[in-house]
Amino acid sequence: MANLELQNINIHYGDFHAVKGIDITIGDGEIVTLLGPSGCGKTSILRAIAGFITPSEGKVILEGEDITHVPPQKRDMGMIFQNYALWPHMTVEKNIGYGLRIRQQSKEAIANRVDHLINQVQLVGQGDKTPGQLSGGQQQRVALARALAIEPKILLCDEPLSNLDFKLRVELRTEIRDVAKKFGVTVVYVTHDQTEALSISDTIAVINEGRLVQLGSPLTIFSDPDTHFVGRFVGENNLIDGTITKVSGTTATITLSSGDVIHQQLEKCEEGSDVKLIIRHDSLVYTTESGDNCLKGTLHYKSYMGHFLQVEIELADGTTMMANITDDIAKIVNIPIGDPFTLKVKENSALVFATDEQRIR
């Protein structure tokens, strides 16, 4: 049985239709991320699951029971907020045990549970400190332990790592996933950070303008986007226009706005169609060749990033293309800005979309 179901969730704020007909089924123990730009409706969906707002239409079903109108405190859900929301005057131990005290559990049960969680989230020796004496990462670990203390059926995470520095975000997103899997808890995670979504999720729900535009595994969302929006939102991308100038069997010849030509395997396409292309930064390699699949330009920018060289070239029509080069770095790092520079598109790596933004495969 599905652990959580959202059935035709619609949310209105006055005349504004914030969430539009969301249907998602989340399995037991699954980590599902709601991914999308700011203002797309993902936090409103999370708040409807938590019970902080009631949908204008639709149902929230938990283990087969309609909980749409059940108050938040009776939903057996834990929540981690962006700003941690810890009690500043309470110690770490008291913060973690707060929900258990509200539920009137015994002191012994609370102490055992708190001690167990402190070990799980790597806060040994910090139990008698207050939040103000902790780092941001430690505070977020306290918030995670507090949310897990009540043994929730669902763990809700609202942009929990957005206030932390990059290195700590990487560390904590791994910890959240590991702890969630260890405890077997179902997680609904909200973020606008695509890297965070790809690394933590079993399933990603891409939300745009209140609608669910694609639901799938991280691999599917990244490598097989259904729409131009999903393709350009997830990944490091170059966007360029083109026209299908020839079709031979399943091979399409696409002439780009710059005049360069690439070949792409496409099952269904029409000669003469205008298209939009997405070419990932890592789908381009440096070459001294010329001809098809080669993009000729001048070197506009370069930056040595350690394990790759990031370059940007300007094509004949002024379009710029960015690439992350991993081979021959020592040979090309000294090429002067303004010199001719050619990038080659890896075979069949372009993502092609019709003018209505739907994927052409």
C-alpha positions as CSV (number, residue, x, y, z in Angstrom):
1,M,0.0,0.0,0.0
2,A,1.2,3.5,-0.7
3,N,2.3,5.4,2.3
4,L,1.1,8.7,1.1
5,E,-1.2,9.8,-1.7
6,L,-2.0,13.3,-3.0
7,Q,-5.2,13.2,-5.0
8,N,-6.0,16.2,-7.2
9,I,-4.5,18.8,-4.8
10,N,-5.5,22.3,-5.7
11,I,-4.6,25.3,-3.6
12,H,-6.0,28.8,-4.1
13,Y,-4.9,32.0,-2.3
14,G,-7.7,34.3,-3.2
15,D,-7.8,34.6,-7.0
16,F,-4.3,33.0,-7.3
17,H,-4.3,29.3,-8.2
18,A,-1.0,28.2,-6.5
19,V,-1.2,24.5,-6.9
20,K,-3.0,22.9,-9.8
21,G,-4.3,19.3,-9.7
22,I,-1.3,17.5,-8.1
23,D,-1.5,13.7,-8.1
24,I,1.5,11.9,-6.5
25,T,1.8,8.5,-4.9
26,I,4.7,8.0,-2.5
27,G,5.7,4.5,-1.4
28,D,6.6,3.4,2.1
29,G,10.2,4.4,2.9
30,E,10.6,6.4,-0.3
31,I,12.4,9.7,-0.4
32,V,10.5,12.0,-2.8
33,T,11.8,15.5,-3.6
34,L,9.5,18.3,-4.8
35,L,11.9,20.3,-7.1
36,G,11.2,23.6,-8.8
37,P,11.9,27.3,-8.9
38,S,10.9,29.7,-6.2
39,G,7.2,30.4,-6.2
40,C,6.2,27.2,-8.1
41,G,4.0,25.8,-5.3
42,K,6.2,23.1,-3.8
43,T,6.1,24.5,-0.3
44,S,2.3,24.9,-0.5
45,I,2.1,21.2,-1.3
46,L,4.3,20.4,1.7
47,R,2.2,22.5,4.0
48,A,-0.9,20.7,2.8
49,I,0.7,17.4,3.6
50,A,1.7,18.7,7.0
51,G,-1.8,20.0,7.7
52,F,-0.8,23.7,8.0
53,I,-3.1,24.6,5.1
54,T,-6.2,22.8,3.8
55,P,-6.4,22.2,0.0
56,S,-9.1,24.0,-1.8
57,E,-9.8,20.8,-3.6
58,G,-8.4,17.2,-3.4
59,K,-7.4,14.8,-0.7
60,V,-4.3,13.8,1.4
61,I,-4.4,10.1,2.0
62,L,-2.1,8.5,4.6
63,E,-2.0,4.7,4.7
64,G,-5.5,4.6,3.2
65,E,-7.0,7.1,5.5
66,D,-8.2,10.6,4.4
67,I,-6.3,13.0,6.6
68,T,-7.1,16.2,4.6
69,H,-8.9,17.8,7.6
70,V,-6.9,16.2,10.4
71,P,-4.9,18.8,12.4
72,P,-1.1,18.8,12.1
73,Q,-0.4,17.5,15.6
74,K,-2.4,14.3,14.9
75,R,-0.8,13.4,11.6
76,D,2.3,11.6,13.0
77,M,4.6,13.7,10.8
78,G,8.0,15.3,11.7
79,M,9.2,18.4,10.0
80,I,12.6,20.1,9.5
81,F,12.4,23.8,8.7
82,Q,14.8,26.0,6.8
83,N,15.5,28.1,10.0
84,Y,15.8,25.0,12.3
85,A,13.1,26.3,14.6
86,L,14.9,25.1,17.8
87,W,14.0,26.3,21.3
88,P,16.9,28.7,22.1
89,H,16.6,28.2,25.9
90,M,16.5,24.4,25.8
91,T,19.5,22.1,25.6
92,V,20.1,19.8,22.7
93,E,18.7,16.9,24.8
94,K,15.6,18.8,25.7
95,N,15.0,20.0,22.1
96,I,15.3,16.5,20.8
97,G,12.9,15.1,23.5
98,Y,10.4,17.9,23.2
99,G,7.8,16.0,21.1
100,L,8.1,13.0,23.4
101,R,7.4,15.0,26.5
102,I,4.3,16.5,24.8
103,R,3.2,12.9,24.2
104,Q,3.8,12.2,27.9
105,Q,6.2,9.4,27.5
106,S,8.2,8.3,30.5
107,K,11.5,10.0,31.5
108,E,13.3,6.7,30.9
109,A,11.8,6.2,27.4
110,I,12.7,9.8,26.5
111,A,16.2,9.5,27.8
112,N,16.8,6.3,25.9
113,R,15.4,7.7,22.7
114,V,17.3,10.9,22.9
115,D,20.6,9.1,23.6
116,H,20.0,6.9,20.6
117,L,19.3,9.8,18.3
118,I,22.3,11.8,19.6
119,N,24.5,8.9,18.5
120,Q,22.7,8.5,15.2
121,V,23.2,12.2,14.2
122,Q,26.8,12.5,15.5
123,L,26.1,14.9,18.4
124,V,27.8,12.9,21.1
125,G,29.0,15.3,23.8
126,Q,26.7,18.1,22.7
127,G,23.6,17.1,24.7
128,D,23.9,19.8,27.4
129,K,24.6,22.7,25.0
130,T,22.0,25.2,23.8
131,P,21.5,25.9,20.1
132,G,23.4,29.2,20.3
133,Q,26.5,27.2,21.3
134,L,26.3,25.0,18.2
135,S,27.3,25.5,14.5
136,G,24.7,25.7,11.8
137,G,25.3,22.1,10.8
138,Q,25.0,20.9,14.4
139,Q,21.7,22.8,14.8
140,Q,20.4,21.1,11.7
141,R,21.3,17.8,13.1
142,V,19.4,18.6,16.3
143,A,16.4,19.5,14.1
144,L,16.7,16.2,12.3
145,A,16.9,14.2,15.5
146,R,13.9,16.1,17.0
147,A,11.8,15.4,13.9
148,L,12.8,11.7,14.1
149,A,12.2,11.4,17.9
150,I,8.5,10.9,17.6
151,E,9.0,8.1,15.1
152,P,7.0,9.9,12.4
153,K,5.3,8.1,9.5
154,I,6.4,10.9,7.3
155,L,9.4,13.3,7.5
156,L,8.8,16.6,5.8
157,C,11.9,18.8,4.9
158,D,11.4,22.4,3.8
159,E,14.6,23.6,2.2
160,P,16.5,22.3,5.3
161,L,20.0,23.0,4.0
162,S,19.7,26.3,2.2
163,N,21.3,28.3,5.0
164,L,24.4,26.2,5.1
165,D,27.7,26.5,3.2
166,F,28.4,24.2,0.3
167,K,30.6,21.6,2.0
168,L,28.2,21.3,4.9
169,R,25.2,20.9,2.5
170,V,26.9,18.0,0.8
171,E,27.7,16.4,4.1
172,L,24.2,16.8,5.6
173,R,22.2,15.8,2.6
174,T,24.1,12.4,2.7
175,E,23.4,12.2,6.5
176,I,19.7,12.9,6.0
177,R,19.4,10.2,3.4
178,D,21.4,7.7,5.4
179,V,19.4,8.4,8.6
180,A,16.1,8.3,6.8
181,K,16.9,4.9,5.2
182,K,18.2,3.5,8.5
183,F,15.0,4.5,10.3
184,G,12.8,3.4,7.3
185,V,10.9,6.7,7.3
186,T,9.2,8.1,4.3
187,V,10.5,11.6,3.3
188,V,9.0,14.4,1.3
189,Y,11.8,16.9,0.6
190,V,11.4,20.4,-0.8
191,T,14.3,22.2,-2.6
192,H,15.1,24.4,-5.6
193,D,18.6,23.0,-5.7
194,Q,18.9,20.4,-8.5
195,T,22.1,18.8,-7.2
196,E,20.5,18.3,-3.8
197,A,17.5,16.7,-5.4
198,L,19.5,14.4,-7.6
199,S,21.7,13.2,-4.7
200,I,19.1,12.6,-2.0
201,S,16.0,11.4,-3.8
202,D,14.5,8.0,-4.9
203,T,12.0,10.0,-6.9
204,I,11.9,13.6,-8.1
205,A,8.6,15.5,-8.7
206,V,9.4,18.6,-10.9
207,I,6.9,21.4,-10.2
208,N,6.4,24.4,-12.4
209,E,3.7,27.1,-12.0
210,G,1.8,24.9,-9.7
211,R,1.7,21.8,-11.9
212,L,3.5,18.5,-11.8
213,V,5.5,18.5,-15.1
214,Q,7.5,15.3,-14.6
215,L,7.8,12.5,-12.0
216,G,10.7,10.0,-12.1
217,S,14.0,8.8,-10.8
218,P,16.9,11.2,-10.6
219,L,18.5,9.4,-13.7
220,T,15.3,9.8,-15.7
221,I,14.8,13.4,-14.8
222,F,18.4,14.3,-15.7
223,S,18.9,12.2,-18.8
224,D,15.4,11.9,-20.2
225,P,13.4,15.1,-19.6
226,D,10.0,15.3,-21.1
227,T,9.9,19.1,-21.6
228,H,12.3,21.9,-22.4
229,F,11.6,23.3,-18.9
230,V,12.7,20.1,-17.1
231,G,15.8,19.8,-19.3
232,R,17.0,23.4,-18.7
233,F,16.1,23.4,-15.0
234,V,18.1,20.2,-14.2
235,G,21.8,20.2,-15.2
236,E,24.3,22.6,-16.6
237,N,23.0,23.5,-20.0
238,N,23.6,25.3,-23.3
239,L,20.4,26.5,-25.0
240,I,20.4,26.9,-28.8
241,D,17.9,27.0,-31.6
242,G,18.0,25.0,-34.8
243,T,16.1,23.6,-37.7
244,I,15.8,20.0,-38.9
245,T,17.2,20.3,-42.4
246,K,17.3,16.7,-43.4
247,V,15.9,13.4,-42.2
248,S,17.4,10.0,-43.3
249,G,15.8,7.1,-41.5
250,T,16.2,7.8,-37.8
251,T,19.0,10.3,-38.3
252,A,18.1,14.0,-38.3
253,T,20.5,16.7,-39.5
254,I,20.0,19.8,-37.4
255,T,21.4,23.1,-38.6
256,L,21.9,25.4,-35.6
257,S,21.3,29.1,-35.6
258,S,25.0,29.6,-35.8
259,G,25.2,27.6,-39.0
260,D,26.9,24.6,-37.4
261,V,25.5,21.2,-38.2
262,I,24.9,18.2,-35.8
263,H,23.4,14.8,-36.4
264,Q,21.0,13.3,-33.8
265,Q,19.1,10.0,-33.7
266,L,15.4,10.9,-33.6
267,E,12.5,8.4,-34.1
268,K,9.8,11.0,-34.9
269,C,10.7,14.3,-36.5
270,E,9.8,16.3,-39.6
271,E,12.1,18.0,-42.1
272,G,11.8,21.8,-41.9
273,S,10.8,21.8,-38.2
274,D,12.2,24.4,-35.9
275,V,13.6,23.0,-32.7
276,K,15.2,23.9,-29.4
277,L,18.3,22.1,-28.3
278,I,19.8,21.6,-24.9
279,I,23.5,20.5,-24.9
280,R,24.9,19.7,-21.5
281,H,28.3,21.2,-20.5
282,D,29.8,17.7,-20.2
283,S,28.4,16.7,-23.6
284,L,31.1,18.8,-25.3
285,V,34.7,18.0,-25.9
286,Y,37.6,20.0,-27.3
287,T,38.6,19.0,-30.8
288,T,40.9,20.1,-33.7
289,E,38.5,18.5,-36.2
290,S,36.0,20.2,-38.4
291,G,32.7,19.1,-40.0
292,D,29.5,17.8,-38.6
293,N,28.9,17.9,-34.8
294,C,31.7,20.5,-34.5
295,L,30.9,24.0,-33.1
296,K,33.4,26.5,-34.4
297,G,34.0,29.7,-32.4
298,T,36.4,31.8,-30.6
299,L,37.5,31.3,-27.0
300,H,35.6,33.8,-24.9
301,Y,36.3,32.6,-21.3
302,K,38.2,29.9,-19.5
303,S,38.6,28.9,-15.8
304,Y,40.7,26.1,-14.4
305,M,38.5,24.2,-11.9
306,G,40.9,21.5,-10.7
307,H,39.4,18.3,-12.2
308,F,38.1,20.1,-15.3
309,L,38.7,23.2,-17.4
310,Q,35.5,25.3,-17.9
311,V,35.6,27.1,-21.2
312,E,33.1,29.3,-23.1
313,I,33.2,29.9,-26.8
314,E,31.3,32.4,-29.0
315,L,29.8,31.0,-32.2
316,A,29.3,32.8,-35.5
317,D,25.9,34.2,-34.5
318,G,27.0,35.4,-31.1
319,T,25.6,32.4,-29.2
320,T,27.9,31.3,-26.4
321,M,28.5,27.6,-25.5
322,M,30.0,26.5,-22.2
323,A,31.8,23.2,-21.7
324,N,33.6,21.3,-18.9
325,I,36.7,19.9,-20.5
326,T,38.3,16.9,-18.7
327,D,40.8,15.8,-21.4
328,D,43.9,17.5,-22.7
329,I,43.7,20.2,-20.0
330,A,47.4,20.8,-20.0
331,K,47.4,21.3,-23.8
332,I,44.5,23.7,-24.0
333,V,44.7,25.7,-20.7
334,N,47.2,28.1,-22.4
335,I,45.2,28.8,-25.5
336,P,44.7,32.6,-25.5
337,I,41.3,34.3,-25.2
338,G,40.1,35.3,-28.6
339,D,41.8,32.4,-30.5
340,P,39.8,30.0,-32.6
341,F,38.3,27.1,-30.5
342,T,36.2,24.2,-31.6
343,L,33.9,22.0,-29.4
344,K,32.5,18.7,-30.6
345,V,29.1,17.5,-29.5
346,K,29.3,13.9,-28.2
347,E,27.3,11.5,-30.4
348,N,23.5,11.6,-29.8
349,S,23.9,13.7,-26.6
350,A,21.8,16.7,-27.6
351,L,18.3,16.9,-26.1
352,V,15.8,18.1,-28.8
353,F,12.5,19.8,-28.2
354,A,9.7,21.1,-30.4
355,T,8.7,24.8,-30.3
356,D,5.9,23.8,-27.9
357,E,8.7,22.6,-25.5
358,Q,7.8,18.9,-25.8
359,R,10.7,16.5,-26.2
360,I,11.4,15.0,-29.6
361,R,12.9,11.5,-29.2
